[in-house]
Amino acid sequence: MIDAHIHLDQYTDIDEQINRWQEAGIIGVVAVSTDLRSSCRTLELKQRFPSFVYAAIGFHPEQPLPSEADWNEWTGLVKQERPLLAAIGEVGLPYYSAEACAKLPAYQERLTEIAAIAADASLPLALHAVYDRAETALAILQQAGVRQAHFHWLKAEPAVVKQIVQCGYYISVTPEVCYRERDKQLLSLVPIEQLLLETDGPWPFAGPFAGKLTTPLWLLDSARAVAAHYGRDIEQVKTMITANTKRLYG
């Protein structure tokens, strides 16, 4: 299986971690970035683990906007390192940060620029856009002509989820699908052909995962929950969702 959204650069002992994950059947991770430094680190990891890491570079929206110098260097990276990239991300619109939300129009403008870059480079977007921000982000993507996108850890009204699905974009669930009703309800709106599994590691989780280091090995737990929901065989679900992830991220 492939973890469709993880902050690999935030882990320690990465060599040991990846060895453990591979031994357990994890064949890859989509490593997203949060800023310029994180993007450079992700590219280094891609070069170290070329067949395991799907590299995505970007600026997380729940933080101050990048400086002009960082922005210019990052856009240069997209062009220079295009062969190493699987996506642009993590990008999107702020919701949780009051400081960032106070400048929402500026973040919308920046996402519009990023969406245009992604469309021009034929790269998918790995998106952070929750609640009412999801609808706004969706409109930006459509206006920019973005053909491939992944709304990670989506929380949105059913009508918006249906719009995202109708546009052909992908939606992922986290290990919360094992214990949280909201995530199980989301599955009812998403065809399995457009579903991905992620951990957003090392972000911590509750339920049966409380107090543990988040790991892609939990994808199997999520797959079991998904299989139970769709009434499918676990191996079939693993195969289908892995194929979805490869189809989007290459």
Phi and psi in degrees as GROMACS dihedral restraints (atoms count N, CA, C in turn):
[ dihedral_restraints ]
;  ai    aj    ak    al  type     phi  dphi    fc
    3     4     5     6     1  -123.5    20    10
    4     5     6     7     1   127.4    20    10
    6     7     8     9     1   -76.0    20    10
    7     8     9    10     1   115.3    20    10
    9    10    11    12     1   -79.8    20    10
   10    11    12    13     1    -4.0    20    10
   12    13    14    15     1  -166.2    20    10
   13    14    15    16     1   107.2    20    10
   15    16    17    18     1  -147.8    20    10
   16    17    18    19     1   145.3    20    10
   18    19    20    21     1   -94.3    20    10
   19    20    21    22     1    75.7    20    10
   21    22    23    24     1   -60.6    20    10
   22    23    24    25     1   -33.5    20    10
   24    25    26    27     1   -67.8    20    10
   25    26    27    28     1   -12.2    20    10
   27    28    29    30     1   -93.0    20    10
   28    29    30    31     1    -1.0    20    10
   30    31    32    33     1   -89.2    20    10
   31    32    33    34     1   152.6    20    10
   33    34    35    36     1  -102.7    20    10
   34    35    36    37     1   164.0    20    10
   36    37    38    39     1    50.9    20    10
   37    38    39    40     1    49.5    20    10
   39    40    41    42     1   -61.8    20    10
   40    41    42    43     1   -40.7    20    10
   42    43    44    45     1   -58.4    20    10
   43    44    45    46     1   -46.4    20    10
   45    46    47    48     1   -64.9    20    10
   46    47    48    49     1   -41.6    20    10
   48    49    50    51     1   -62.0    20    10
   49    50    51    52     1   -47.8    20    10
   51    52    53    54     1   -64.0    20    10
   52    53    54    55     1   -39.9    20    10
   54    55    56    57     1   -58.5    20    10
   55    56    57    58     1   -44.0    20    10
   57    58    59    60     1   -64.9    20    10
   58    59    60    61     1   -43.2    20    10
   60    61    62    63     1   -64.1    20    10
   61    62    63    64     1   -43.6    20    10
   63    64    65    66     1   -64.5    20    10
   64    65    66    67     1   -39.5    20    10
   66    67    68    69     1   -62.0    20    10
   67    68    69    70     1   -27.7    20    10
   69    70    71    72     1   -91.7    20    10
   70    71    72    73     1     2.4    20    10
   72    73    74    75     1   104.0    20    10
   73    74    75    76     1     5.6    20    10
   75    76    77    78     1   -80.1    20    10
   76    77    78    79     1   122.0    20    10
   78    79    80    81     1  -100.3    20    10
   79    80    81    82     1    -5.7    20    10
   81    82    83    84     1   179.8    20    10
   82    83    84    85     1   166.7    20    10
   84    85    86    87     1  -140.3    20    10
   85    86    87    88     1   144.4    20    10
   87    88    89    90     1   -91.7    20    10
   88    89    90    91     1   104.7    20    10
   90    91    92    93     1   -90.3    20    10
   91    92    93    94     1   110.1    20    10
   93    94    95    96     1   -94.3    20    10
   94    95    96    97     1   163.6    20    10
   96    97    98    99     1  -124.4    20    10
   97    98    99   100     1   162.4    20    10
   99   100   101   102     1  -116.3    20    10
  100   101   102   103     1   -21.4    20    10
  102   103   104   105     1  -160.9    20    10
  103   104   105   106     1  -170.5    20    10
  105   106   107   108     1   -63.1    20    10
  106   107   108   109     1   -47.3    20    10
  108   109   110   111     1   -61.3    20    10
  109   110   111   112     1   -43.6    20    10
  111   112   113   114     1   -62.9    20    10
  112   113   114   115     1   -39.1    20    10
  114   115   116   117     1   -62.0    20    10
  115   116   117   118     1   -43.2    20    10
  117   118   119   120     1   -64.0    20    10
  118   119   120   121     1   -39.7    20    10
  120   121   122   123     1   -64.8    20    10
  121   122   123   124     1   -41.5    20    10
  123   124   125   126     1   -62.2    20    10
  124   125   126   127     1   -39.8    20    10
  126   127   128   129     1   -65.2    20    10
  127   128   129   130     1   -36.2    20    10
  129   130   131   132     1   -62.9    20    10
  130   131   132   133     1   -42.7    20    10
  132   133   134   135     1   -65.8    20    10
  133   134   135   136     1   -36.1    20    10
  135   136   137   138     1   -61.4    20    10
  136   137   138   139     1   -40.4    20    10
  138   139   140   141     1   -71.0    20    10
  139   140   141   142     1   -31.8    20    10
  141   142   143   144     1   -76.5    20    10
  142   143   144   145     1   -36.1    20    10
  144   145   146   147     1  -127.8    20    10
  145   146   147   148     1    65.5    20    10
  147   148   149   150     1   -60.5    20    10
  148   149   150   151     1   -33.7    20    10
  150   151   152   153     1   -90.0    20    10
  151   152   153   154     1    -9.3    20    10
  153   154   155   156     1  -104.2    20    10
  154   155   156   157     1   -35.2    20    10
  156   157   158   159     1   -97.2    20    10
  157   158   159   160     1   126.1    20    10
  159   160   161   162     1  -100.6    20    10
  160   161   162   163     1   110.7    20    10
  162   163   164   165     1   -88.0    20    10
  163   164   165   166     1   132.8    20    10
  165   166   167   168     1  -129.5    20    10
  166   167   168   169     1   130.7    20    10
  168   169   170   171     1  -118.8    20    10
  169   170   171   172     1   144.0    20    10
  171   172   173   174     1   179.4    20    10
  172   173   174   175     1  -169.4    20    10
  174   175   176   177     1  -124.8    20    10
  175   176   177   178     1   118.0    20    10
  177   178   179   180     1   -64.9    20    10
  178   179   180   181     1   135.2    20    10
  180   181   182   183     1   -77.4    20    10
  181   182   183   184     1   -15.5    20    10
  183   184   185   186     1   -85.9    20    10
  184   185   186   187     1    48.7    20    10
  186   187   188   189     1  -162.0    20    10
  187   188   189   190     1   168.5    20    10
  189   190   191   192     1   -57.9    20    10
  190   191   192   193     1   148.3    20    10
  192   193   194   195     1   -61.0    20    10
  193   194   195   196     1   149.1    20    10
  195   196   197   198     1   -65.9    20    10
  196   197   198   199     1   152.7    20    10
  198   199   200   201     1   -65.2    20    10
  199   200   201   202     1   163.3    20    10
  201   202   203   204     1   -62.6    20    10
  202   203   204   205     1   -37.2    20    10
  204   205   206   207     1   -64.0    20    10
  205   206   207   208     1   -45.2    20    10
  207   208   209   210     1   -65.0    20    10
  208   209   210   211     1   -40.3    20    10
  210   211   212   213     1   -61.5    20    10
  211   212   213   214     1   -46.6    20    10
  213   214   215   216     1   -63.6    20    10
  214   215   216   217     1   -40.0    20    10
  216   217   218   219     1   -67.3    20    10
  217   218   219   220     1   -38.6    20    10
  219   220   221   222     1   -65.4    20    10
  220   221   222   223     1   -44.7    20    10
  222   223   224   225     1   -62.7    20    10
  223   224   225   226     1   -32.9    20    10
  225   226   227   228     1   -65.4    20    10
  226   227   228   229     1   -37.8    20    10
  228   229   230   231     1   -62.4    20    10
  229   230   231   232     1   -41.4    20    10
  231   232   233   234     1   -57.2    20    10
  232   233   234   235     1   -43.5    20    10
  234   235   236   237     1   -72.7    20    10
  235   236   237   238     1   -46.0    20    10
  237   238   239   240     1   -68.5    20    10
  238   239   240   241     1   -39.8    20    10
  240   241   242   243     1  -105.5    20    10
  241   242   243   244     1    19.7    20    10
  243   244   245   246     1   -49.1    20    10
  244   245   246   247     1   -41.1    20    10
  246   247   248   249     1   -62.4    20    10
  247   248   249   250     1   -22.1    20    10
  249   250   251   252     1   -88.7    20    10
  250   251   252   253     1   -10.8    20    10
  252   253   254   255     1   -92.7    20    10
  253   254   255   256     1   138.8    20    10
  255   256   257   258     1  -102.2    20    10
  256   257   258   259     1   -21.7    20    10
  258   259   260   261     1  -168.0    20    10
  259   260   261   262     1   171.6    20    10
  261   262   263   264     1  -109.8    20    10
  262   263   264   265     1   124.8    20    10
  264   265   266   267     1   168.5    20    10
  265   266   267   268     1   158.0    20    10
  267   268   269   270     1   -93.8    20    10
  268   269   270   271     1   127.7    20    10
  270   271   272   273     1  -132.5    20    10
  271   272   273   274     1   171.5    20    10
  273   274   275   276     1   152.7    20    10
  274   275   276   277     1  -143.7    20    10
  276   277   278   279     1  -129.1    20    10
  277   278   279   280     1   143.6    20    10
  279   280   281   282     1   -75.0    20    10
  280   281   282   283     1   150.8    20    10
  282   283   284   285     1  -138.1    20    10
  283   284   285   286     1   -41.1    20    10
  285   286   287   288     1   -85.6    20    10
  286   287   288   289     1   -28.8    20    10
  288   289   290   291     1   -86.6    20    10
  289   290   291   292     1   114.0    20    10
  291   292   293   294     1   -62.7    20    10
  292   293   294   295     1   -38.1    20    10
  294   295   296   297     1   -62.8    20    10
  295   296   297   298     1   -44.6    20    10
  297   298   299   300     1   -70.0    20    10
  298   299   300   301     1   -40.5    20    10
  300   301   302   303     1   -63.7    20    10
  301   302   303   304     1   -27.6    20    10
  303   304   305   306     1   -65.5    20    10
  304   305   306   307     1   -18.1    20    10
  306   307   308   309     1  -118.8    20    10
  307   308   309   310     1    34.2    20    10
  309   310   311   312     1   -53.5    20    10
  310   311   312   313     1   -43.1    20    10
  312   313   314   315     1   -56.4    20    10
  313   314   315   316     1   -36.1    20    10
  315   316   317   318     1   -67.3    20    10
  316   317   318   319     1   -36.8    20    10
  318   319   320   321     1   -69.7    20    10
  319   320   321   322     1   -35.9    20    10
  321   322   323   324     1   -65.0    20    10
  322   323   324   325     1   -40.7    20    10
  324   325   326   327     1   -63.4    20    10
  325   326   327   328     1   -42.2    20    10
  327   328   329   330     1   -66.7    20    10
  328   329   330   331     1   -40.6    20    10
  330   331   332   333     1   -63.7    20    10
  331   332   333   334     1   -36.1    20    10
  333   334   335   336     1   -60.4    20    10
  334   335   336   337     1   -42.4    20    10
  336   337   338   339     1   -64.1    20    10
  337   338   339   340     1   -44.1    20    10
  339   340   341   342     1   -64.6    20    10
  340   341   342   343     1   -41.1    20    10
  342   343   344   345     1   -61.9    20    10
  343   344   345   346     1   -38.9    20    10
  345   346   347   348     1   -65.5    20    10
  346   347   348   349     1   -40.1    20    10
  348   349   350   351     1   -63.0    20    10
  349   350   351   352     1   -44.1    20    10
  351   352   353   354     1   -62.9    20    10
  352   353   354   355     1   -44.4    20    10
  354   355   356   357     1   -62.9    20    10
  355   356   357   358     1   -42.0    20    10
  357   358   359   360     1   -65.5    20    10
  358   359   360   361     1   -35.4    20    10
  360   361   362   363     1   -89.8    20    10
  361   362   363   364     1    -0.7    20    10
  363   364   365   366     1    55.5    20    10
  364   365   366   367     1    45.3    20    10
  366   367   368   369     1  -115.2    20    10
  367   368   369   370     1   141.2    20    10
  369   370   371   372     1   -71.9    20    10
  370   371   372   373     1   159.2    20    10
  372   373   374   375     1  -105.3    20    10
  373   374   375   376     1   134.3    20    10
  375   376   377   378     1   -99.9    20    10
  376   377   378   379     1   110.5    20    10
  378   379   380   381     1  -108.2    20    10
  379   380   381   382     1   138.3    20    10
  381   382   383   384     1  -108.1    20    10
  382   383   384   385     1   103.0    20    10
  384   385   386   387     1  -155.7    20    10
  385   386   387   388     1   102.6    20    10
  387   388   389   390     1  -117.7    20    10
  388   389   390   391     1   159.0    20    10
  390   391   392   393     1    54.1    20    10
  391   392   393   394     1  -131.4    20    10
  393   394   395   396     1   -69.2    20    10
  394   395   396   397     1   -16.8    20    10
  396   397   398   399     1   -69.3    20    10
  397   398   399   400     1   -24.4    20    10
  399   400   401   402     1   -63.2    20    10
  400   401   402   403     1   -42.5    20    10
  402   403   404   405     1   -66.2    20    10
  403   404   405   406     1   -40.4    20    10
  405   406   407   408     1   -63.7    20    10
  406   407   408   409     1   -45.3    20    10
  408   409   410   411     1   -62.9    20    10
  409   410   411   412     1   -40.4    20    10
  411   412   413   414     1   -59.6    20    10
  412   413   414   415     1   -43.1    20    10
  414   415   416   417     1   -63.2    20    10
  415   416   417   418     1   -40.2    20    10
  417   418   419   420     1   -62.9    20    10
  418   419   420   421     1   -44.1    20    10
  420   421   422   423     1   -62.5    20    10
  421   422   423   424     1   -43.0    20    10
  423   424   425   426     1   -64.8    20    10
  424   425   426   427     1   -41.2    20    10
  426   427   428   429     1   -65.2    20    10
  427   428   429   430     1   -32.5    20    10
  429   430   431   432     1   -84.5    20    10
  430   431   432   433     1    -9.2    20    10
  432   433   434   435     1    76.8    20    10
  433   434   435   436     1    28.9    20    10
  435   436   437   438     1   -73.0    20    10
  436   437   438   439     1   120.9    20    10
  438   439   440   441     1   -90.7    20    10
  439   440   441   442     1   -25.8    20    10
  441   442   443   444     1  -129.9    20    10
  442   443   444   445     1   130.5    20    10
  444   445   446   447     1  -154.8    20    10
  445   446   447   448     1   158.2    20    10
  447   448   449   450     1  -132.0    20    10
  448   449   450   451     1   111.3    20    10
  450   451   452   453     1   -86.4    20    10
  451   452   453   454     1   101.3    20    10
  453   454   455   456     1   -82.8    20    10
  454   455   456   457     1   145.3    20    10
  456   457   458   459     1    42.8    20    10
  457   458   459   460     1    53.1    20    10
  459   460   461   462     1   -69.8    20    10
  460   461   462   463     1   134.7    20    10
  462   463   464   465     1  -131.5    20    10
  463   464   465   466     1   110.9    20    10
  465   466   467   468     1  -159.5    20    10
  466   467   468   469     1   164.1    20    10
  468   469   470   471     1   -64.1    20    10
  469   470   471   472     1   147.2    20    10
  471   472   473   474     1   -52.0    20    10
  472   473   474   475     1   -39.0    20    10
  474   475   476   477     1   -62.8    20    10
  475   476   477   478     1   -37.7    20    10
  477   478   479   480     1   -71.4    20    10
  478   479   480   481     1   -41.3    20    10
  480   481   482   483     1   -57.8    20    10
  481   482   483   484     1   -43.6    20    10
  483   484   485   486     1   -63.2    20    10
  484   485   486   487     1   -37.5    20    10
  486   487   488   489     1   -64.2    20    10
  487   488   489   490     1   -42.8    20    10
  489   490   491   492     1   -60.5    20    10
  490   491   492   493     1   -44.1    20    10
  492   493   494   495     1   -63.3    20    10
  493   494   495   496     1   -43.4    20    10
  495   496   497   498     1   -62.6    20    10
  496   497   498   499     1   -28.9    20    10
  498   499   500   501     1   -78.5    20    10
  499   500   501   502     1    -7.0    20    10
  501   502   503   504     1    85.9    20    10
  502   503   504   505     1     9.8    20    10
  504   505   506   507     1   -81.2    20    10
  505   506   507   508     1   165.9    20    10
  507   508   509   510     1  -101.7    20    10
  508   509   510   511     1   153.5    20    10
  510   511   512   513     1  -133.7    20    10
  511   512   513   514     1   139.7    20    10
  513   514   515   516     1  -120.7    20    10
  514   515   516   517     1   155.0    20    10
  516   517   518   519     1  -117.3    20    10
  517   518   519   520     1   154.0    20    10
  519   520   521   522     1  -102.5    20    10
  520   521   522   523     1  -176.9    20    10
  522   523   524   525     1   -58.6    20    10
  523   524   525   526     1   -12.4    20    10
  525   526   527   528     1   -59.8    20    10
  526   527   528   529     1   -21.7    20    10
  528   529   530   531     1   -63.4    20    10
  529   530   531   532     1   -16.5    20    10
  531   532   533   534     1   -78.9    20    10
  532   533   534   535     1   -19.3    20    10
  534   535   536   537     1  -144.6    20    10
  535   536   537   538     1    -0.6    20    10
  537   538   539   540     1  -118.5    20    10
  538   539   540   541     1   127.9    20    10
  540   541   542   543     1   -64.1    20    10
  541   542   543   544     1   -35.9    20    10
  543   544   545   546     1   -55.3    20    10
  544   545   546   547     1   -42.8    20    10
  546   547   548   549     1   -71.2    20    10
  547   548   549   550     1   -34.8    20    10
  549   550   551   552     1   -66.5    20    10
  550   551   552   553     1   -36.7    20    10
  552   553   554   555     1   -66.4    20    10
  553   554   555   556     1   -34.4    20    10
  555   556   557   558     1   -60.4    20    10
  556   557   558   559     1   -38.1    20    10
  558   559   560   561     1   -58.3    20    10
  559   560   561   562     1   -30.9    20    10
  561   562   563   564     1   -67.7    20    10
  562   563   564   565     1   -16.7    20    10
  564   565   566   567     1  -103.6    20    10
  565   566   567   568     1    -8.5    20    10
  567   568   569   570     1  -116.2    20    10
  568   569   570   571     1   120.4    20    10
  570   571   572   573     1   -62.1    20    10
  571   572   573   574     1   143.3    20    10
  573   574   575   576     1   -60.9    20    10
  574   575   576   577     1   -23.4    20    10
  576   577   578   579     1   -69.2    20    10
  577   578   579   580     1   -13.5    20    10
  579   580   581   582     1  -118.8    20    10
  580   581   582   583     1    17.8    20    10
  582   583   584   585     1  -102.0    20    10
  583   584   585   586     1   138.0    20    10
  585   586   587   588     1  -123.7    20    10
  586   587   588   589     1   161.3    20    10
  588   589   590   591     1  -117.6    20    10
  589   590   591   592     1   137.7    20    10
  591   592   593   594     1  -143.0    20    10
  592   593   594   595     1   167.2    20    10
  594   595   596   597     1  -116.1    20    10
  595   596   597   598     1   -24.2    20    10
  597   598   599   600     1    57.3    20    10
  598   599   600   601     1    22.3    20    10
  600   601   602   603     1   -57.9    20    10
  601   602   603   604     1   151.5    20    10
  603   604   605   606     1   -87.6    20    10
  604   605   606   607     1    20.3    20    10
  606   607   608   609     1   -51.9    20    10
  607   608   609   610     1   132.3    20    10
  609   610   611   612     1   -81.3    20    10
  610   611   612   613     1   158.3    20    10
  612   613   614   615     1  -126.7    20    10
  613   614   615   616     1   166.3    20    10
  615   616   617   618     1  -102.9    20    10
  616   617   618   619     1  -151.8    20    10
  618   619   620   621     1    57.4    20    10
  619   620   621   622     1  -137.5    20    10
  621   622   623   624     1   -70.4    20    10
  622   623   624   625     1    -7.8    20    10
  624   625   626   627     1  -104.0    20    10
  625   626   627   628     1     4.0    20    10
  627   628   629   630     1   -58.7    20    10
  628   629   630   631     1   134.4    20    10
  630   631   632   633     1    78.1    20    10
  631   632   633   634     1     7.5    20    10
  633   634   635   636     1  -112.7    20    10
  634   635   636   637     1   153.3    20    10
  636   637   638   639     1   -70.8    20    10
  637   638   639   640     1   125.1    20    10
  639   640   641   642     1   -63.9    20    10
  640   641   642   643     1   134.0    20    10
  642   643   644   645     1  -142.1    20    10
  643   644   645   646     1   146.7    20    10
  645   646   647   648     1   -59.3    20    10
  646   647   648   649     1   -15.0    20    10
  648   649   650   651     1   -62.1    20    10
  649   650   651   652     1   -20.7    20    10
  651   652   653   654     1   -73.1    20    10
  652   653   654   655     1    -9.6    20    10
  654   655   656   657     1   -57.0    20    10
  655   656   657   658     1   -33.0    20    10
  657   658   659   660     1   -64.5    20    10
  658   659   660   661     1   -40.1    20    10
  660   661   662   663     1   -62.7    20    10
  661   662   663   664     1   -43.7    20    10
  663   664   665   666     1   -63.3    20    10
  664   665   666   667     1   -40.9    20    10
  666   667   668   669     1   -62.0    20    10
  667   668   669   670     1   -37.5    20    10
  669   670   671   672     1   -63.1    20    10
  670   671   672   673     1   -43.0    20    10
  672   673   674   675     1   -64.6    20    10
  673   674   675   676     1   -40.6    20    10
  675   676   677   678     1   -65.4    20    10
  676   677   678   679     1   -43.9    20    10
  678   679   680   681     1   -60.3    20    10
  679   680   681   682     1   -41.3    20    10
  681   682   683   684     1   -64.2    20    10
  682   683   684   685     1   -40.0    20    10
  684   685   686   687     1   -66.0    20    10
  685   686   687   688     1   -46.9    20    10
  687   688   689   690     1   -83.4    20    10
  688   689   690   691     1    -7.9    20    10
  690   691   692   693     1    67.8    20    10
  691   692   693   694     1    39.7    20    10
  693   694   695   696     1  -119.7    20    10
  694   695   696   697     1   162.6    20    10
  696   697   698   699     1   -69.0    20    10
  697   698   699   700     1   140.7    20    10
  699   700   701   702     1   -59.1    20    10
  700   701   702   703     1   -41.4    20    10
  702   703   704   705     1   -66.5    20    10
  703   704   705   706     1   -36.4    20    10
  705   706   707   708     1   -64.7    20    10
  706   707   708   709     1   -41.6    20    10
  708   709   710   711     1   -64.0    20    10
  709   710   711   712     1   -45.3    20    10
  711   712   713   714     1   -59.2    20    10
  712   713   714   715     1   -43.6    20    10
  714   715   716   717     1   -65.1    20    10
  715   716   717   718     1   -44.6    20    10
  717   718   719   720     1   -65.6    20    10
  718   719   720   721     1   -44.5    20    10
  720   721   722   723     1   -72.9    20    10
  721   722   723   724     1   -33.7    20    10
  723   724   725   726     1   -62.7    20    10
  724   725   726   727     1   -41.4    20    10
  726   727   728   729     1   -64.2    20    10
  727   728   729   730     1   -39.1    20    10
  729   730   731   732     1   -58.6    20    10
  730   731   732   733     1   -46.2    20    10
  732   733   734   735     1   -64.9    20    10
  733   734   735   736     1   -41.8    20    10
  735   736   737   738     1   -65.7    20    10
  736   737   738   739     1   -37.0    20    10
  738   739   740   741     1   -64.0    20    10
  739   740   741   742     1   -37.9    20    10
  741   742   743   744     1   -79.8    20    10
  742   743   744   745     1   -47.7    20    10
  744   745   746   747     1  -101.6    20    10
  745   746   747   748     1     0.2    20    10
